[in-house]
Amino acid sequence: MTSPSSPSSPSSGHEPFAGFDAAARGRAAPEPPADLRTWLRDLAMGARFAAGGGREGWLRTVLTAVGVALGVCLLLLAAAVPGMMDNRDHRRVARDIVSVGDHIEPAPDTFLLADADTTFRGEAISGVLLHPEGPAATPPPGVTAIPRTGTMVVSPALKKLLASSPLLRERIPYEITGTIGKAGLTGPADLYYYAGSDKLVAYGGPQQHGNADRARRFGAHSNSEIRGPVFDLLLVTVLVVLLLPVAVFIGTAVRLGGERRDRRLAALRLVGADIRTTRRIAAGEALFGALLGVLLGGVFFLAARQFAGHVTIRDISAFPSDLAPDTALTVLIAVAVPVAAVAVTMLSLRRTVIEPLGVFRLGVGRRRRLWWRLLIPAGGLALLVPLFGTVKGSASINEYQVAAGVVLLLIGVTAVLPWLVEAAVARLRGGPVAWQLATRRLQLNSGASARLVSGVTVAVAGAIGLQMLFASVDHDFVFDTGADLSRAQLVVSTNGTTSDQTARDLRQLAATKGVATASGYLRSQATRPDAATFTGDIADRVYLPVIVGDCKGLRELAAIGADCRPGSTFLVPPSSDDAVGGTSAFLRAGHRIDLNTAWDDHYVGTPRLWTIPAGTPTVGSRRDPTGYRQWGVFATPEAIDGSRLFEPSSQIMIGLDHRQPDAVEYVRNTAASFGVDTYVMTISGTSTKASYTQLRRGLYAGATLTMVLIGASLLVTILEQLRDRKKLLAVLVAFGTRRSALAWSVLWQTAVPIVLGLALACAGGVGLGAALIAMVGRAFQMDWSSVALMSAIAAGVVLAVTLLSLPPLWRLMRPDGLQTE
């Protein structure tokens, strides 16, 4: 056999066997660093060994490639997310309406439109009613023509939902004449429709006397929310927490088959290769597996992309063509992964002595040192400390400094983990056979066990820290509405209605299946009695709310008590927050007000004067079920002629019977029959900023993919470790060891490191969370629920993967495992 490197001569200062290396180095100068040609030659030889090592070699290489490929696939998905979100946003903006002015005159290219959004069993459905005013009206994106009256075009997902949901079909009864194309949808799971309607009337100048907008084309400019430094901190931390475990798993994957590789390296030393050459050959094997993993990861990504249209995570779906990774990021991944494979292999062999008859780890019998491992998280903390208390207001943050600090803190957790595992398992003694087999294996190779759970540890630590930050800043993005959900859960609102119509709507809603209580009122406005004498200054107007409803409805808004009867009126003064200059002078018993509030550039129409009855009592306001305090003139229908009110709108509050699971859907169906200007709003105790909601959805989607990667990578790693011990397992069974004992030993070998890893992850996660909370200047608070949840999820994933490895373990314990070549 030809040696991988030239045999050493006396002048070179090297002997052909590793046992003489130390003496040789003492007599001669060190070997000069290898040039590029030598590196390429040895890397190529390692690649040939990986590709031509027979069935065992190929199996090892394939397992390494699969482990790397899973990480590369997720990295490519992460690189594709910005482009995917950008494509979704462009299509969303393309179907929005561009406002070209308050007064658009009817023309051959104009059309009327009104929103017809609804919700069905938690799924948001967007709808638009359209009516062309001329033959040249432009259809919306993804549609060839504006639907005729009574017909609609729907997204494929909505078409499928309508076919399976008669209750929803009753609410959206238009005839389906086509489907919306990709250009008009944000994703394949988008629930959207356009319907033709001849009941649309354009708003007047000041948004009056109508129920629809007039437009010439679709398409608007994207108006993104101002995110602020706290949001930027959340975004950077989310990206680090989601992607760092991927890098850890790739580093673990390239070290699969370490024991078999060591035996091959010892054989190379036996035929004359020096230590540096064997390390470069080992790096070549890892490089070949990594390159194969990059190619396989690209195949995995392309295959996964084809299923993107069938997957929806937290309301996010994408067309396969949307998942196109950024070119620069793709090149970076393709280059960085193989380079990292070579670097990891060279570092892993740095403390290894490869002898002709075996491989020895430097430091066997000497415990790992802790001090330098603590320097890594200390460096991360040093980067974050200067930012304590600075992430607030409109200040900008250094994203690179934050990312580097978080990365070092999380890597510090993985650096401490091998020391912790070694220190803990060194003290384990005695116990059943399975326990002794497991602990002895851990004591012999604690580093491999630590690597097995290092990715899980990083993921859990990052998730705990991130959840603590979310809990700390939640009130910056989530606001309490003050709503009282015990009084009502829905509000049905209708614009441009009348007192009689409101009374009919109230009776219909009260009789709807699943409705427990229903109360409502009519809301309009009045102004000062001499408003008609003003000629244009909008500042001269005074707006005074006028509320008309029965006693039951008024009691929901004010502290009226038992004094209400038909014909009663009440005055409710505004709070300091609602006070409008000049209103107090007109909100008095016996004073006259004008019920006509039409105002364009000047007063429109004729005055509708009405006198507040003398002796009208003043009462205090009460928060309505939505959390808002109404004020103004309160009157029963007998006290004021509802037909004199200007553009009144009704508000009907619904309390649901929760024993009826589809109660809210029956209410929406009833409200849909009231007309175009009727809307159903769900009363919520909190209100959340849209960007914050999208970030949390993205976190959950990314965390789901990361957990899938964790499980798949762990399974590959465990299978490779079991394959390395195939002969040992077969020997133990041949000598009478129970198979159940070996199975339990595998479980214990996984359980002990994961318990230690989770304990360290909790400590590291809490430390990371404390640092992030200090950056936003908030008081430290523990989020025990997130700690328990993340730990439980990680333990469940590891347990499931271990159970999946038992069938291969059973096969490896068969007698044919004793065969050798």
GUTI-439156 format. One line per 3 residues: for each residue x, y, z of C-alpha. Coordinates in nm, 3 decimals. Layout:
<rs>
X:Y:Z | ...
</rs>
This chain:
<rs>
0.000:0.000:0.000 | 0.127:0.343:-0.087 | 0.170:0.582:0.204
-0.041:0.900:0.202 | 0.274:1.100:0.264 | 0.636:1.050:0.187
0.824:0.837:0.440 | 1.023:1.042:0.682 | 1.394:1.068:0.628
1.657:1.151:0.887 | 1.675:1.504:0.758 | 1.303:1.556:0.801
1.316:1.492:1.173 | 1.025:1.245:1.169 | 1.002:0.872:1.224
0.741:0.664:1.043 | 0.557:0.571:1.364 | 0.370:0.794:1.603
0.537:0.639:1.906 | 0.864:0.812:1.809 | 0.715:1.154:1.723
0.794:1.315:2.054 | 1.156:1.204:2.046 | 1.190:1.307:1.686
1.053:1.651:1.758 | 1.305:1.685:2.036 | 1.594:1.621:1.795
1.481:1.817:1.491 | 1.306:2.137:1.392 | 0.929:2.124:1.357
0.784:2.037:1.019 | 0.700:2.352:0.820 | 0.330:2.422:0.758
0.180:2.234:0.464 | 0.131:2.431:0.146 | -0.196:2.455:-0.046
-0.104:2.168:-0.277 | -0.045:1.936:0.019 | -0.373:2.041:0.177
-0.564:1.972:-0.143 | -0.392:1.635:-0.189 | -0.474:1.519:0.164
-0.830:1.654:0.153 | -0.882:1.470:-0.175 | -0.747:1.149:-0.025
-0.986:1.183:0.269 | -1.272:1.233:0.026 | -1.169:0.913:-0.158
-1.170:0.723:0.170 | -1.520:0.857:0.248 | -1.649:0.768:-0.099
-1.472:0.436:-0.137 | -1.487:0.285:0.207 | -1.729:0.009:0.112
-2.073:-0.041:0.258 | -1.972:0.074:0.606 | -1.795:0.381:0.472
-2.085:0.481:0.254 | -2.335:0.432:0.535 | -2.126:0.656:0.760
-2.095:0.919:0.489 | -2.467:0.910:0.415 | -2.557:0.954:0.782
-2.320:1.252:0.804 | -2.467:1.397:0.485 | -2.824:1.355:0.610
-2.742:1.529:0.937 | -2.579:1.819:0.752 | -2.858:1.825:0.494
-3.126:1.874:0.757 | -2.943:2.178:0.887 | -2.876:2.315:0.539
-3.241:2.269:0.446 | -3.353:2.477:0.743 | -3.089:2.742:0.671
-3.216:2.766:0.313 | -3.572:2.797:0.443 | -3.459:3.076:0.674
-3.282:3.246:0.382 | -3.604:3.223:0.180 | -3.829:3.375:0.447
-3.746:3.745:0.377 | -3.820:3.700:0.005 | -4.136:3.506:0.081
-4.268:3.777:0.315 | -4.173:4.043:0.059 | -4.363:3.861:-0.217
-4.666:3.821:0.012 | -4.654:4.191:0.096 | -4.630:4.295:-0.270
-4.938:4.091:-0.360 | -5.124:4.223:-0.057 | -5.043:4.581:-0.153
-5.138:4.514:-0.516 | -5.494:4.426:-0.417 | -5.536:4.715:-0.172
-5.711:5.031:-0.284 | -5.514:5.343:-0.364 | -5.688:5.660:-0.250
-5.656:5.931:-0.516 | -5.867:6.194:-0.343 | -6.185:6.247:-0.150
-6.393:6.332:-0.458 | -6.369:6.091:-0.750 | -6.634:6.151:-1.009
-6.802:5.855:-1.183 | -6.624:5.758:-1.503 | -6.600:5.462:-1.743
-6.299:5.331:-1.543 | -6.432:5.376:-1.188 | -6.591:5.118:-0.963
-6.749:5.101:-0.618 | -6.626:4.871:-0.347 | -6.699:4.786:0.016
-6.543:4.547:0.266 | -6.731:4.227:0.344 | -6.487:4.065:0.586
-6.599:3.795:0.825 | -6.466:3.522:1.051 | -6.563:3.157:1.057
-6.455:2.933:1.344 | -6.146:3.140:1.405 | -6.049:3.169:1.037
-6.040:3.525:0.902 | -6.214:3.559:0.565 | -6.160:3.872:0.359
-6.425:3.980:0.112 | -6.479:4.277:-0.120 | -6.807:4.378:-0.280
-6.764:4.540:-0.624 | -6.980:4.727:-0.872 | -6.835:4.870:-1.196
-6.954:5.215:-1.305 | -6.830:5.176:-1.662 | -6.700:4.922:-1.911
-6.334:5.016:-1.853 | -6.332:4.937:-1.479 | -6.010:4.754:-1.386
-6.059:4.410:-1.225 | -5.860:4.321:-0.911 | -5.533:4.124:-0.938
-5.581:3.756:-1.012 | -5.928:3.814:-1.162 | -6.007:3.852:-1.532
-6.326:4.057:-1.487 | -6.529:4.217:-1.208 | -6.796:3.966:-1.098
-7.153:4.028:-1.206 | -7.418:4.107:-0.946 | -7.496:3.801:-0.737
-7.180:3.614:-0.839 | -6.833:3.590:-0.690 | -6.483:3.465:-0.753
-6.310:3.296:-0.461 | -5.967:3.172:-0.360 | -5.915:2.795:-0.393
-5.891:2.759:-0.015 | -6.220:2.944:0.040 | -6.391:2.740:-0.231
-6.294:2.424:-0.047 | -6.409:2.567:0.286 | -6.745:2.677:0.145
-6.806:2.332:0.000 | -6.759:2.172:0.341 | -6.937:2.435:0.556
-7.309:2.490:0.487 | -7.322:2.737:0.778 | -7.065:2.960:0.607
-7.227:2.912:0.266 | -7.547:3.056:0.411 | -7.356:3.371:0.502
-7.181:3.406:0.164 | -7.456:3.296:-0.077 | -7.319:3.434:-0.404
-7.283:3.201:-0.701 | -6.922:3.093:-0.756 | -6.814:3.165:-1.114
-6.434:3.139:-1.087 | -6.126:3.136:-0.870 | -5.873:3.404:-0.786
-5.526:3.353:-0.934 | -5.195:3.363:-0.752 | -5.146:3.734:-0.830
-5.441:3.818:-0.606 | -5.354:3.599:-0.306 | -5.095:3.632:-0.032
-5.070:3.253:-0.006 | -5.242:2.929:-0.102 | -5.430:2.923:0.230
-5.565:3.276:0.177 | -5.943:3.294:0.233 | -6.055:3.572:-0.002
-6.340:3.654:-0.238 | -6.474:3.927:-0.466 | -6.852:3.951:-0.513
-7.066:4.166:-0.740 | -7.334:4.378:-0.572 | -7.582:4.638:-0.700
-7.651:4.768:-0.348 | -7.340:4.983:-0.329 | -7.381:5.361:-0.307
-7.077:5.591:-0.312 | -7.005:5.805:-0.012 | -7.057:6.178:-0.051
-6.786:6.435:0.000 | -6.756:6.409:0.379 | -6.815:6.030:0.381
-7.192:6.066:0.398 | -7.501:5.920:0.230 | -7.339:5.598:0.111
-7.187:5.264:0.194 | -6.901:5.224:-0.055 | -6.583:5.389:-0.176
-6.516:5.487:-0.535 | -6.180:5.401:-0.694 | -6.012:5.377:-1.032
-5.762:5.098:-0.970 | -5.622:4.855:-0.720 | -5.281:4.897:-0.564
-5.150:5.104:-0.274 | -4.828:5.196:-0.102 | -4.721:4.980:0.190
-4.736:5.171:0.517 | -4.524:4.974:0.762 | -4.550:5.035:1.133
-4.265:5.212:1.309 | -4.111:4.922:1.495 | -3.886:5.087:1.752
-3.574:4.955:1.929 | -3.758:4.706:2.152 | -3.909:4.537:1.845
-3.567:4.532:1.675 | -3.420:4.364:1.984 | -3.695:4.103:1.971
-3.634:4.042:1.601 | -3.256:4.001:1.635 | -3.296:3.767:1.933
-3.556:3.556:1.751 | -3.324:3.507:1.453 | -3.030:3.408:1.674
-3.236:3.169:1.887 | -3.383:2.996:1.582 | -3.066:2.967:1.373
-2.796:2.896:1.631 | -2.924:2.543:1.711 | -2.901:2.470:1.339
-2.532:2.560:1.338 | -2.473:2.344:1.646 | -2.642:2.046:1.482
-2.437:2.085:1.165 | -2.122:2.086:1.378 | -2.239:1.767:1.549
-2.332:1.598:1.221 | -1.984:1.631:1.070 | -1.840:1.441:1.368
-2.057:1.132:1.321 | -1.870:0.803:1.305 | -1.582:0.933:1.514
-1.482:0.598:1.660 | -1.459:0.422:1.323 | -1.273:0.719:1.179
-1.019:0.697:1.461 | -0.944:0.335:1.376 | -0.882:0.428:1.013
-0.651:0.709:1.117 | -0.451:0.468:1.334 | -0.411:0.242:1.028
-0.283:0.538:0.829 | -0.023:0.607:1.099 | 0.081:0.245:1.079
0.169:0.283:0.710 | 0.371:0.600:0.763 | 0.143:0.904:0.767
0.232:1.174:1.020 | -0.013:1.335:1.258 | -0.078:1.648:1.050
-0.145:1.438:0.741 | -0.395:1.217:0.920 | -0.578:1.522:1.049
-0.601:1.668:0.700 | -0.725:1.333:0.566 | -0.991:1.325:0.842
-1.089:1.679:0.743 | -1.120:1.560:0.383 | -1.364:1.289:0.491
-1.571:1.546:0.680 | -1.551:1.783:0.382 | -1.686:1.518:0.146
-1.977:1.442:0.382 | -2.047:1.813:0.423 | -2.043:1.878:0.048
-2.275:1.583:-0.005 | -2.491:1.722:0.276 | -2.508:2.063:0.108
-2.625:1.902:-0.217 | -2.868:1.679:-0.032 | -2.990:1.977:0.172
-3.066:2.156:-0.153 | -3.266:1.854:-0.268 | -3.450:1.843:0.067
-3.527:2.213:0.033 | -3.660:2.177:-0.322 | -3.873:1.880:-0.214
-4.002:2.061:0.096 | -4.081:2.367:-0.115 | -4.324:2.165:-0.325
-4.528:2.092:-0.011 | -4.526:2.455:0.105 | -4.870:2.517:-0.038
-5.015:2.242:0.180 | -4.864:2.368:0.506 | -5.000:2.656:0.714
-4.819:2.757:1.032 | -4.983:3.024:1.247 | -5.188:3.156:0.951
-4.877:3.181:0.731 | -4.872:2.994:0.400 | -4.666:3.039:0.086
-4.662:2.937:-0.276 | -4.365:2.715:-0.371 | -4.229:2.984:-0.603
-4.220:3.231:-0.312 | -3.960:3.021:-0.131 | -3.654:3.139:-0.323
-3.348:3.193:-0.099 | -3.147:3.508:-0.144 | -2.856:3.438:-0.379
-2.590:3.586:-0.153 | -2.717:3.391:0.149 | -2.732:3.070:-0.056
-2.370:3.110:-0.164 | -2.271:3.189:0.195 | -2.440:2.869:0.320
-2.285:2.658:0.044 | -1.936:2.786:0.133 | -1.965:2.822:0.512
-2.094:2.470:0.584 | -1.802:2.280:0.421 | -1.548:2.524:0.569
-1.707:2.476:0.910 | -1.687:2.098:0.865 | -1.311:2.117:0.806
-1.262:2.357:1.098 | -1.467:2.147:1.339 | -1.279:1.831:1.244
-0.937:1.992:1.287 | -1.038:2.136:1.624 | -1.179:1.805:1.743
-0.847:1.633:1.662 | -0.634:1.903:1.821 | -0.623:1.718:2.154
-0.599:1.371:2.000 | -0.287:1.152:1.973 | -0.320:0.913:1.680
-0.090:0.614:1.728 | -0.033:0.321:1.489 | -0.217:0.085:1.724
-0.490:0.315:1.849 | -0.611:0.665:1.926 | -0.575:0.838:2.260
-0.738:1.156:2.378 | -0.511:1.404:2.547 | -0.627:1.472:2.897
-0.780:1.129:2.966 | -0.776:1.109:3.344 | -0.754:1.488:3.366
-1.081:1.667:3.417 | -1.199:1.936:3.179 | -1.121:2.291:3.284
-1.408:2.523:3.360 | -1.245:2.865:3.368 | -1.201:2.917:2.995
-1.552:2.790:2.926 | -1.693:3.061:3.152 | -1.502:3.326:2.957
-1.730:3.272:2.654 | -2.059:3.374:2.822 | -1.868:3.640:3.014
-1.762:3.789:2.679 | -2.122:3.785:2.560 | -2.235:3.956:2.878
-1.960:4.217:2.836 | -2.106:4.303:2.494 | -2.459:4.339:2.631
-2.384:4.528:2.956 | -2.319:4.863:2.779 | -2.667:4.832:2.626
-2.845:4.793:2.961 | -3.126:5.046:2.984 | -3.063:5.190:2.637
-3.321:4.997:2.432 | -3.615:5.231:2.469 | -3.793:5.522:2.304
-3.672:5.603:1.955 | -3.309:5.506:2.012 | -3.145:5.274:1.761
-2.957:4.960:1.859 | -2.644:4.797:1.726 | -2.789:4.473:1.587
-2.445:4.318:1.539 | -2.345:4.384:1.899 | -2.671:4.235:2.025
-2.642:3.931:1.799 | -2.279:3.869:1.898 | -2.361:3.900:2.268
-2.656:3.660:2.248 | -2.456:3.410:2.039 | -2.169:3.409:2.290
-2.406:3.361:2.582 | -2.574:3.064:2.414 | -2.247:2.912:2.292
-2.122:2.948:2.648 | -2.399:2.714:2.756 | -2.277:2.445:2.513
-1.917:2.504:2.623 | -2.002:2.444:2.989 | -2.216:2.138:2.910
-1.928:1.887:2.849 | -1.767:1.987:3.180 | -2.099:1.948:3.361
-2.170:1.605:3.208 | -1.819:1.482:3.286 | -1.830:1.610:3.643
-2.172:1.459:3.706 | -2.123:1.114:3.553 | -1.783:1.069:3.721
-1.965:1.034:4.054 | -2.218:0.775:3.938 | -2.163:0.430:4.088
-2.351:0.100:4.129 | -2.711:0.029:4.042 | -2.882:-0.220:3.809
-2.703:-0.364:3.507 | -2.868:-0.123:3.263 | -2.768:0.173:3.480
-2.409:0.052:3.511 | -2.380:-0.001:3.136 | -2.515:0.349:3.073
-2.301:0.527:3.331 | -1.984:0.344:3.227 | -2.044:0.441:2.865
-2.100:0.802:2.970 | -1.781:0.799:3.177 | -1.577:0.661:2.887
-1.705:0.916:2.631 | -1.890:1.200:2.800 | -1.800:1.438:2.516
-2.014:1.248:2.264 | -2.307:1.251:2.506 | -2.270:1.624:2.558
-2.263:1.685:2.182 | -2.579:1.479:2.149 | -2.784:1.723:2.357
-2.591:2.045:2.289 | -2.832:2.159:2.018 | -3.131:2.091:2.243
-2.963:2.287:2.523 | -2.903:2.588:2.300 | -3.259:2.581:2.166
-3.415:2.559:2.513 | -3.188:2.825:2.665 | -3.260:3.065:2.380
-3.634:2.999:2.394 | -3.649:3.060:2.770 | -3.456:3.386:2.741
-3.672:3.500:2.451 | -3.997:3.412:2.628 | -3.882:3.609:2.934
-3.815:3.910:2.710 | -4.155:3.874:2.544 | -4.327:3.858:2.883
-4.137:4.166:2.999 | -4.221:4.388:2.699 | -4.563:4.243:2.628
-4.743:4.550:2.759 | -4.556:4.766:2.504 | -4.742:4.589:2.225
-5.049:4.440:2.393 | -5.299:4.683:2.546 | -5.586:4.628:2.783
-5.910:4.743:2.622 | -6.102:4.751:2.950 | -6.374:4.533:2.795
-6.608:4.335:3.020 | -6.654:4.001:2.848 | -6.902:3.886:3.111
-7.158:4.135:2.977 | -7.115:4.085:2.602 | -6.883:3.911:2.356
-6.994:4.059:2.021 | -7.095:4.397:1.884 | -7.311:4.422:1.571
-7.278:4.766:1.415 | -7.480:4.906:1.125 | -7.414:5.244:0.961
-7.685:5.462:0.808 | -7.979:5.291:0.979 | -8.299:5.409:1.154
-8.468:5.358:1.490 | -8.724:5.121:1.343 | -8.462:4.918:1.158
-8.248:4.899:1.472 | -8.545:4.768:1.670 | -8.607:4.500:1.404
-8.238:4.405:1.399 | -8.239:4.378:1.777 | -8.539:4.144:1.775
-8.383:3.924:1.505 | -8.056:3.898:1.691 | -8.228:3.823:2.021
-8.412:3.535:1.852 | -8.095:3.395:1.691 | -7.978:3.053:1.802
-7.705:3.078:2.064 | -7.784:3.437:2.178 | -7.836:3.479:2.555
-7.871:3.859:2.579 | -7.902:4.146:2.330 | -7.918:4.520:2.392
-7.845:4.814:2.171 | -7.881:5.179:2.087 | -7.867:5.429:1.802
-7.582:5.678:1.793 | -7.572:6.009:1.610 | -7.437:6.360:1.664
-7.565:6.710:1.714 | -7.401:7.049:1.695 | -7.453:7.403:1.820
-7.788:7.562:1.724 | -7.629:7.840:1.520 | -7.401:7.613:1.315
-7.580:7.714:0.991 | -7.448:8.070:1.030 | -7.085:7.963:1.005
-6.930:7.971:0.661 | -6.647:7.722:0.660 | -6.415:7.708:0.959
-6.433:7.347:1.076 | -6.294:7.454:1.414 | -6.619:7.640:1.483
-6.818:7.318:1.485 | -6.921:7.150:1.808 | -7.001:6.779:1.809
-7.236:6.653:2.077 | -7.313:6.277:2.081 | -7.680:6.178:2.081
-7.765:5.825:2.203 | -8.112:5.684:2.145 | -8.215:5.351:2.293
-8.451:5.173:2.525 | -8.388:5.171:2.898 | -8.212:4.836:2.887
-7.967:4.961:2.627 | -7.907:5.296:2.802 | -7.835:5.126:3.134
-7.538:4.955:2.969 | -7.390:5.301:2.906 | -7.485:5.518:3.204
-7.577:5.498:3.571 | -7.948:5.550:3.507 | -8.093:5.312:3.764
-8.470:5.263:3.789 | -8.565:5.619:3.686 | -8.580:5.535:3.316
-8.917:5.506:3.140 | -9.047:5.575:2.786 | -8.985:5.943:2.705
-8.693:5.985:2.949 | -8.382:6.186:2.864 | -8.049:6.210:3.044
-7.732:6.417:3.022 | -7.399:6.239:3.060 | -7.100:6.477:3.084
-6.774:6.384:2.915 | -6.465:6.275:3.101 | -6.158:6.495:3.087
-6.016:6.278:2.807 | -6.329:6.320:2.591 | -6.395:6.685:2.667
-6.430:6.903:2.356 | -6.403:7.275:2.376 | -6.744:7.441:2.402
-6.954:7.128:2.452 | -7.039:7.201:2.813 | -7.224:7.520:2.712
-7.475:7.317:2.503 | -7.502:7.000:2.714 | -7.764:7.153:2.945
-8.131:7.097:3.008 | -8.349:7.343:2.819 | -8.082:7.427:2.560
-8.136:7.385:2.187 | -7.908:7.178:1.964 | -7.899:7.116:1.589
-7.938:6.749:1.487 | -7.802:6.821:1.137 | -7.423:6.779:1.136
-7.369:6.768:0.759 | -7.061:6.973:0.685 | -6.851:6.981:0.369
-6.673:7.307:0.296 | -6.968:7.470:0.465 | -7.292:7.381:0.642
-7.511:7.158:0.422 | -7.890:7.133:0.439 | -8.135:7.294:0.678
-8.117:7.304:1.058 | -8.296:7.032:1.260 | -8.332:7.207:1.592
-8.431:7.013:1.899 | -8.458:7.131:2.260 | -8.324:6.922:2.546
-8.625:6.884:2.779 | -8.621:7.099:3.089 | -8.545:6.905:3.403
-8.334:6.645:3.223 | -8.117:6.490:3.495 | -7.739:6.458:3.474
-7.605:6.108:3.542 | -7.263:5.951:3.545 | -7.123:5.745:3.263
-7.055:5.373:3.279 | -6.809:5.171:3.077 | -6.991:4.977:2.810
-6.898:4.612:2.743 | -6.627:4.722:2.499 | -6.456:4.928:2.770
-6.551:5.270:2.629 | -6.736:5.546:2.814 | -7.014:5.709:2.613
-7.131:6.065:2.686 | -7.372:6.324:2.547 | -7.752:6.335:2.530
-7.917:6.001:2.612 | -8.283:5.958:2.514 | -8.543:5.688:2.468
-8.709:5.657:2.122 | -9.028:5.822:2.257 | -8.835:6.136:2.354
-8.678:6.211:2.016 | -8.780:6.143:1.656 | -8.516:5.904:1.521
-8.588:6.009:1.163 | -8.444:6.354:1.240 | -8.104:6.214:1.339
-7.824:6.260:1.088 | -7.661:5.939:0.956 | -7.715:5.737:1.276
-7.543:5.408:1.338 | -7.659:5.126:1.561 | -7.458:4.934:1.816
-7.605:4.604:1.936 | -7.417:4.416:2.207 | -7.460:4.039:2.216
-7.407:3.799:2.504 | -7.362:3.442:2.381 | -7.483:3.113:2.516
-7.153:2.924:2.540 | -7.333:2.592:2.550 | -7.393:2.642:2.178
-7.052:2.592:2.007 | -7.143:2.779:1.687 | -7.334:3.061:1.855
-7.105:3.331:1.712 | -7.148:3.190:1.360 | -7.527:3.205:1.383
-7.501:3.569:1.493 | -7.276:3.651:1.197 | -7.520:3.483:0.960
-7.809:3.688:1.098 | -7.608:4.010:1.080 | -7.506:3.937:0.720
-7.872:3.974:0.618 | -7.887:4.332:0.752 | -7.699:4.484:0.458
-7.363:4.601:0.331 | -7.293:4.842:0.616 | -7.329:4.587:0.897
-7.018:4.466:1.076 | -6.967:4.211:1.353 | -6.683:4.280:1.596
-6.557:4.036:1.855 | -6.501:4.204:2.190 | -6.153:4.133:2.318
-5.988:4.208:2.648 | -5.663:4.303:2.476 | -5.544:4.471:2.158
-5.212:4.375:1.997 | -4.997:4.559:1.746 | -4.996:4.382:1.410
-4.615:4.373:1.375 | -4.581:4.214:1.720 | -4.840:3.954:1.629
-4.656:3.871:1.305 | -4.325:3.837:1.491 | -4.474:3.593:1.741
-4.631:3.394:1.459 | -4.296:3.382:1.283 | -4.132:3.268:1.608
-4.381:2.985:1.649 | -4.340:2.882:1.285 | -3.961:2.886:1.311
-3.964:2.709:1.646 | -4.179:2.433:1.496 | -3.929:2.378:1.214
-3.637:2.392:1.460 | -3.796:2.126:1.682 | -3.847:1.905:1.376
-3.478:1.950:1.293 | -3.382:1.874:1.653 | -3.574:1.548:1.646
-3.443:1.439:1.305 | -3.082:1.527:1.388 | -3.096:1.352:1.723
-3.232:1.040:1.557 | -2.951:1.037:1.301 | -2.690:1.091:1.575
-2.827:0.813:1.799 | -2.847:0.568:1.508 | -2.484:0.639:1.417
-2.371:0.589:1.777 | -2.559:0.259:1.795 | -2.403:0.148:1.465
-2.057:0.221:1.606 | -2.136:-0.014:1.896 | -2.290:-0.289:1.684
-2.021:-0.548:1.762 | -2.014:-0.459:2.131 | -2.392:-0.495:2.162
-2.385:-0.831:1.984 | -2.108:-0.955:2.216 | -2.299:-0.850:2.527
-2.608:-1.036:2.406 | -2.396:-1.343:2.322 | -2.264:-1.345:2.679
-2.618:-1.348:2.819 | -2.700:-0.981:2.874 | -3.073:-0.925:2.854
-3.194:-0.724:2.558 | -3.420:-0.523:2.787 | -3.116:-0.423:2.995
-2.941:-0.296:2.682 | -3.253:-0.106:2.576 | -3.279:0.058:2.917
-2.910:0.143:2.906 | -2.966:0.335:2.581 | -3.254:0.520:2.744
-3.040:0.608:3.045 | -2.752:0.718:2.823 | -2.986:0.972:2.668
-3.179:1.065:2.981 | -2.881:1.158:3.201 | -2.725:1.409:2.955
-3.063:1.558:2.867 | -3.150:1.618:3.233 | -2.815:1.787:3.288
-2.852:1.978:2.962 | -3.200:2.102:3.052 | -3.083:2.212:3.396
-2.799:2.407:3.236 | -3.036:2.541:2.967 | -3.273:2.672:3.233
-2.989:2.849:3.412 | -2.846:2.988:3.088 | -3.189:3.087:2.960
-3.272:3.274:3.278 | -2.936:3.453:3.258 | -2.997:3.548:2.895
-3.348:3.663:2.979 | -3.220:3.876:3.266 | -2.966:4.045:3.035
-3.228:4.112:2.766 | -3.474:4.249:3.023 | -3.202:4.478:3.162
-3.142:4.611:2.809 | -3.503:4.731:2.782 | -3.485:4.879:3.132
-3.750:4.659:3.294 | -3.758:4.494:3.633 | -3.649:4.131:3.636
-3.935:3.883:3.647 | -3.930:3.507:3.611 | -4.155:3.338:3.357
-4.180:2.995:3.516 | -4.444:2.879:3.271 | -4.209:2.923:2.973
-3.928:2.743:3.160 | -4.155:2.447:3.231 | -4.303:2.444:2.880
-3.970:2.460:2.695 | -3.818:2.193:2.918 | -4.118:1.964:2.871
-4.112:2.004:2.491 | -3.739:1.931:2.471 | -3.768:1.629:2.701
-4.061:1.500:2.496 | -3.867:1.532:2.170 | -3.566:1.348:2.312
-3.785:1.075:2.460 | -3.969:1.026:2.129 | -3.643:1.007:1.934
-3.498:0.757:2.181 | -3.806:0.536:2.149 | -3.774:0.549:1.770
-3.416:0.424:1.800 | -3.518:0.107:1.987 | -3.624:-0.097:1.679
-3.281:-0.046:1.512 | -3.119:-0.130:1.847 | -3.307:-0.460:1.854
-3.176:-0.546:1.507 | -2.818:-0.456:1.601 | -2.825:-0.707:1.888
-2.870:-1.004:1.654 | -2.591:-1.267:1.631 | -2.486:-1.153:1.282
-2.344:-0.846:1.451 | -2.048:-1.065:1.552 | -1.940:-1.105:1.191
-1.632:-0.911:1.089 | -1.405:-0.872:0.789
</rs>
